Amino acid sequence: MPSPPVITVIAGSVPTQQSKQLDCRDACGRLAMTGALDGHLNCNWKSKAGSHIVCNIAKTDNKDSLWKRIGYVPQSSVSKFTYPILDMVLLGRASHLALYEMPKAHDYEIAMNALERMGIAHMYKKSCAQISGGEYQLVLIARALAAEPELLILDEPESHLDFRNQILVLGTLEKVVRDDKLSCIINTHYPEHAIRLGDTSLMLGKGLPYMFGKASDIITADNLSKYFNVQVKMVPVTWEDRTYCSIIPLRLNSEMDNM
């Protein structure tokens, strides 16, 4: 059985803000892409059969059906909530509960299992406001997994994290995708992470045609220079039978013009 796809979305020179009222056809940034996929934006993208492009759910279907099949991990640096970690993860079960229905033992079991998968089950009583940014990111991933989704969408899951916590989150995502056989769409600012995590990449740029294909074919020095307006050097590094790619930004293309 083939592995499910992991698609990484990276964007070069795009607007820093996108309105949620924007129609998907008029927006080119990663935020708009994520909003379109998870149902936050008005999206007119359909397959030839007329269905929504995500999970084959028709546009007329109830959004509750969509959220039972999609897990979403938003951008976040630190928690603004003081909920206990277990309660935060239990929110991922909301799409499986009726209005005013309380979580049952089965829901608690699923939430605790998600925390165990993230390696933070021992912290379940802690307040979300008392943990690090990396730990909180793992809580948000656990919350998304508690929904038992078919598709996981993550918006810059490694942003605002230090070196160690970036590796922690990336490694956890790789394990989750492999073990759960989840399809996954990841927005990222980091081309190295897109190559590491993604089978397929979508590259976006304002005023430029999108590029979509095998990650190693899309994320090249020439394409990064064109879409990010930066000269880069890509250096392969092999460690423990696996090759990673380090991407070093050298200078802006405009500096080349002035030389």
N, C-alpha and C positions, 0 to 999 in steps of 0.2 A: 504494500500500500504506500503510495507516494506521500512525502511529507507535505503538510499544508503550507501555503505560501506565507512568507514574511515580506511585506512591502514597506520600504522606507521612503519617506517623502522629504526632500530637501529643497530649499528655495534660495535663490541668490538675491538680487536686488528687487525686493518687493515692498509694498507699503507696510509700515509698522503697525497699522491698525486696520481692521476690517469690521464694518458694521454687520451685525447679525441680520439686518434687513436686506443685505446685498443678495441678489440672485446669484447662484453659483456660476452662471455663464459670464458674469461681469467681474469676477474676482479671480486673482491668480495666486494668492498667498496660501501658505500652509494652514493658517487659521481658518480660512474660508473652506479649504478642502476638508478639514476635520469636521467643521460644522455641517457641511453638506452630507458627509458620510454618517454622522451620528444622529442626524435629524434635527439639529438646531437651526439650520438655515433652510430657506425655501429652495428646494432643489428640483430642477426639471430634468435631471439626467435619468434616462430610462434605457433598458435593454431593448433589443429589437422586438421582444415580445411584449413590451410595455410595462415591465416590472421595474421596481426600484433596483438600482445596481447593488444594494447591500442585502445580502442574505436572501435574494429573490423575494423580498417583501414588496407587494404592490403598494403604490403611493396611497391608495385608499385604505390600506390596512390600518388598524388601530396601532398607535405608537407603543402601546403596552407590549404588543407582539415583538416590536423591534427591540425594545430594551430587555426582553427575555433572551435575546439572541446576541446582543452586543454588550461587551463590557468596555467602559470608557474610563481612562485615567487622565485627568486634566493636568495642566501645568500647576505646579505648586512649589513653594520654597519652604514655608513653615505653616503649621496649622493655625487657623484663626479660631478653632473650636476647642472646647475643653472636654469633649466627649471622651469616655474611656475608649481605648483602642477597639475592644470587642464590639461596642455599640456602633462605632464608625464602620466597621466591616459588616455588621448586620444590615446596614443601610443598603448593601448590595443585594439583599434578598427582597427589597421592596417590590420589585416587578413581579415577584412570585406570590405576593400577599394581596388579599382584598383590602379595600379601604377600611381603615380602623382595625384590621386584623393584627394580632400580636404575633411576633415570631414564636415558632414552636421549637421543641427540642431538636428536631431535624435541622432547622435553620441555624441554631446555635452550633450544632455539630459541623455543618458546612463552613460556617464562619471560622471556627477554631481550626479546622483542617486547612483553610486558606492561610491562616496565620502561621501554622506549622510549616507549610510549604515555603513561606517567606523567611522562616527561621526566627520569628519574633513572637511565638505563642506565649513565651514566658512573660511578655510585657502586656498581656491582654487587659490587665486592670489599670494600667497607666493612662494618664491623660494624654491626649494627642498633643497638647500644648507643652508637654514636658519631654518630648523626644526630639532627636536631631532631624535635619532635613532629609537625610538618606533613609532613616527609619520611617519617617512619615510617608516617603514615596513608596516604601514597601507596604505600608498600611493601605495606601490607595490602590496599589496593584492587588492586594488581598481582597479589598472591597469589590473590585471589578471581577475577580475570579469567583467570588461568592455568588455572583449571579449565574454561574455555570454557563458562560457564553460560548457561542460558536466562533465569534470574531472578537478580538481584543484590539481596541484603538487607543493609542497612547500619544499624548501631545507633549513633546519634549520631556520625556521621563527622566533624563539625566541633567537637565538644566538646574542651575543654582546649587549643584552638588560639588563637593570637593573631589579630589582625585580618587580617593579610596572609595567613597560612596558611589561615584560613577561606575567604577568597576563592579561594585557590589550589585547595583541595579542591573547593569548590562548582563552580568553572569546569571542573575536570577531570571531575567527575561528569556535568555537562551534556554535555561533549564525548563521553564514553564512551557514554552512553545514546543520543545522536544517531548516532554513527558505528557502534556495534555493534547498534543496534536492540534493546537489552536492555529487558526489563521490570524495574522497580526498585521496591523498597519501602524507605523511609527513615524511621527513627525520629529525631525531633529535638526539642530543647527550644525551638527558635527558630521562631516562626510566620512570620517574614519569609522564612526559608529554605524553609519548607514551601510558601509561595506561589511562590517563585522556582523551585523544582525540580519541584514536583508538578503533575500534571494533575488529580489527584484526592486528596482528603485524608480521613482518618479521625480524628475528634476523640473522645477518651476522657476520662471523668471519673468519679470514684468517686461512686456513687449517682445518676449522671445517665445518660440514654440516650445511646448513641453516635450520632455524626453522621457521615454518609458522603456524599460527593458532589463536585462540582466544587470545586477548591480555593478559588477566589474567592467561591463561595457559602457555603462552610463557615467559612472564616477571616475572620470579620467582627468589628467592634468589639464588638457585642452578644454574640456567642458567646464571644469571648475573655474578656469581663468575667464571663460566667456560669461558664465552665469553669476560669478561673484566679483568679477572685475579685479581679480587678484592673481598674481603669478604664484604658482605653487610647485613644490617638489614632492613627489610621492615616493616613499621609501619602504620597501617590503622588509618585514622583520619576522624571522622564523623562530618559534619557541615551542618546545614540546610537540613537535610534528604538526604544528599549525602555523600558517603564515598570516600575519597581521599587516595592515598597511598604516604607516604613519604619514600624515599629510602636513607638510610644513609650508605655511604662508610666507612668501619672501618679500613681496612688495606689491603695491597697487599698480594696475596697468597704466594709470595716468602718470606715474613716476617714470615709466619706460618711455612715454611720449616726450617727456621733458629732458631726456638725457641726450 
